[in-house]
């Protein structure tokens, strides 16, 4: 089930189902609102945006209420998460998936929001989107690639291709006057194979693992798997997370790996050593250093949608 496409004039509600909205700066909020307003959207905020507990989040019930209200409000056409964090999976047992199913809307965020996106799609069959947070729109340089990919996924009806951005960065872009260091970008092929088509699932690997063994995990057989690491997870975490994933799904159609932040201490040599442990990964398409995860810019992944991976062309076609 695909939600109605976003249109100019639509209301987008910002919610904070993970870390508190108070992590954002006033300037950052103003810039993100302006960028989204310039795209033609009307931005509103959930009722509990100023709530924050000792863990830097807010109560489960406050976050659930805001999410339910955003889905049930007929004026709201899209929902953006404010920022990531560590605990959105706490909400899953309390979500009214029938309410969400009755009010299909664009729902987008990444990192910790991986748990919500994959669980909502699993329980409702509604496509969700691992893509920019509300706060992601405050970024200036590299924003055009990110915004175009977001609109392709959420505001168009036709199939679209995604390929590598010309450059990438991992700077403190959220500072008032950031210094950006741009690097030439290239998606790298670990394993070539003929083009394959499957269903898209995944996102942040550490968060996706939280769904293993629960009723919120999608059927991953024949899936195109997207995985990436956050800054706080090092290459050891990726290695054991990948092992766990490949014990849960035995026949993925492809494995796509987002670019690793420098804090993970992942090197190309380490990554290739990890991948080489699995004969399966020499039989299916595997691409790494891709534009999703915790470096910039990122494209938007429609969770639950069909896609074709073409290693020869280094592109993904989403349907």
HELIX and SHEET records of a PDB file:
HELIX    1   1 UNK A   21  UNK A   23  5                                   3    
HELIX    2   2 UNK A   26  UNK A   38  1                                  13    
HELIX    3   3 UNK A   60  UNK A   72  1                                  13    
HELIX    4   4 UNK A   88  UNK A   94  5                                   7    
HELIX    5   5 UNK A   97  UNK A  102  1                                   6    
HELIX    6   6 UNK A  111  UNK A  113  5                                   3    
HELIX    7   7 UNK A  114  UNK A  124  1                                  11    
HELIX    8   8 UNK A  135  UNK A  138  5                                   4    
HELIX    9   9 UNK A  143  UNK A  155  1                                  13    
HELIX   10  10 UNK A  205  UNK A  208  1                                   4    
HELIX   11  11 UNK A  209  UNK A  211  5                                   3    
HELIX   12  12 UNK A  235  UNK A  248  1                                  14    
HELIX   13  13 UNK A  262  UNK A  264  5                                   3    
HELIX   14  14 UNK A  268  UNK A  275  1                                   8    
HELIX   15  15 UNK A  279  UNK A  282  5                                   4    
SHEET    1   A 6 UNK A  42  UNK A  45  0                                        
SHEET    2   A 6 UNK A  11  UNK A  15  1                                        
SHEET    3   A 6 UNK A  76  UNK A  81  1                                        
SHEET    4   A 6 UNK A 106  UNK A 109  1                                        
SHEET    5   A 6 UNK A 128  UNK A 130  1                                        
SHEET    6   A 6 UNK A 301  UNK A 303 -1                                        
SHEET    1   B 8 UNK A 160  UNK A 163  0                                        
SHEET    2   B 8 UNK A 315  UNK A 318 -1                                        
SHEET    3   B 8 UNK A 306  UNK A 310 -1                                        
SHEET    4   B 8 UNK A 196  UNK A 204 -1                                        
SHEET    5   B 8 UNK A 223  UNK A 228  1                                        
SHEET    6   B 8 UNK A 254  UNK A 258  1                                        
SHEET    7   B 8 UNK A 285  UNK A 290  1                                        
SHEET    8   B 8 UNK A 188  UNK A 191 -1                                        
SHEET    1   C 2 UNK A 167  UNK A 168  0                                        
SHEET    2   C 2 UNK A 183  UNK A 184 -1                                        
END                                                                             
